[in-house]
Amino acid sequence: HAVGTPVYMPPEQARNAKSVGIQSDLYSLGATLFHLLAGVPPFSGTGAGEILAQVMEGRHLALAEFRDDIPDTLISLVDQMLELNPKNRPESATEVLTSLSVHACKSRVDR
């Protein structure tokens, strides 16, 4: 049985909860970041089964459809974090933090 919240659960956790690692955590962080930026979760459906099917196919909503003021590099980071294959996700939380720090600093300068 898969344990977790479907919209934040990486596909590998849905398949086998024992196969999770740092890339699984980065996936969940990417789903959370998507939700924070878009105001909606990265997957939509009428129930857990429908959402899990989208997760397993790697079909998340497009962040750019919800906001037109998000830099392409930030959209790319979130997309990379939500990659179906864990090997295609960022290698570490440090890599994600570095990318996010650039956006946070730029945002402060733009104010």
N, C-alpha and C positions, 0 to 999 in steps of 0.2 A: 504494500500500500504506500502511495505517495503521501508524505506529510508536508504541508505547507500551504501557502496562499497561492492559488494558480496564477494570478497575474504577475506575481513576483518570483515564481518558481522557475529555475532554469530547466531546460529539457532533460538534462542528464539526471537531475534529481527526480523528475517525474518517472523516468525509466527505472532508476536504481538509486535509492537514497544513499547507498554506500559509496557511490562513485563521485561524490561532490568534492570540490577542492576550492582553491582561491578563485579560480575563474567562475565558479558557481556563485560565490559571494559578489564578484564584480558584476555578474549578470543581474542579480537581485538589486544591487546598487543602481545599475543602469535603469532598471524598471522603475525604481523609486525616483530617480532623477527625471526620467521621462514624465512621470505623474506630476512631480513638482513643477516642471516647466510647462506642461500642456494643460494641467488641470484635470486630466483624465488618465486612467491607466493605459499602458501600451497595448493592451488587448481588450477587446470588447466582445461580449457574448451574453447569451441568456442564462448560461449556467456553467458550472465548473468543467463539464465535459467539452463544451464548445470552446471555452477559453484554453483548456489544455491542448486541444487539437491545434489551435493557432500557435501556441507555444511550441509544440512538437514540430510544426512546419516552419517555424521562424517567421511567421507573418504578423509582425507588429504594425500598429498604426504609424503613419508618417508624422513625425514631430512638426515638420514645416507646415502641415495643414492646420495646425492649431495656433501657431504664432509666426509672424513674418519678421520678427525682430531678433531671432536667435541666430547667432553666427553659424555659418556652415561648418566651421571646425568643431563647434559644440554639438551640432547635430550629428556629425560624423563620429564623434566620441561616443555619444549615446548609442548610435547604431552599432558601433563596434562592440560596446559592452553587451548589447542584446544579440550578438551573433549566435547562430544556432550551434556552431562548432566551438567548443571552449578554446581550442587552439588558435582561433581567429580573434579572440578577445584580448584586451590589454594583458600584459604579462604580470603586472603587479598593481597593488593599490597605490604604490608610489608613482607609477606612470599615470594613473588616473588623477591623483592629487596634483601632479605637476601640470597636467593639461587643464584641470579645473582652476588652478591658481592663476594661470595666464588669463582666463576669462574673468576671474574675480578682480584681478588688478586692472584689467582694461575697463571693466565696468565702473570702477571707482574713478578712473581718469576721465571717462566720458561724462560723468555727472557734472 
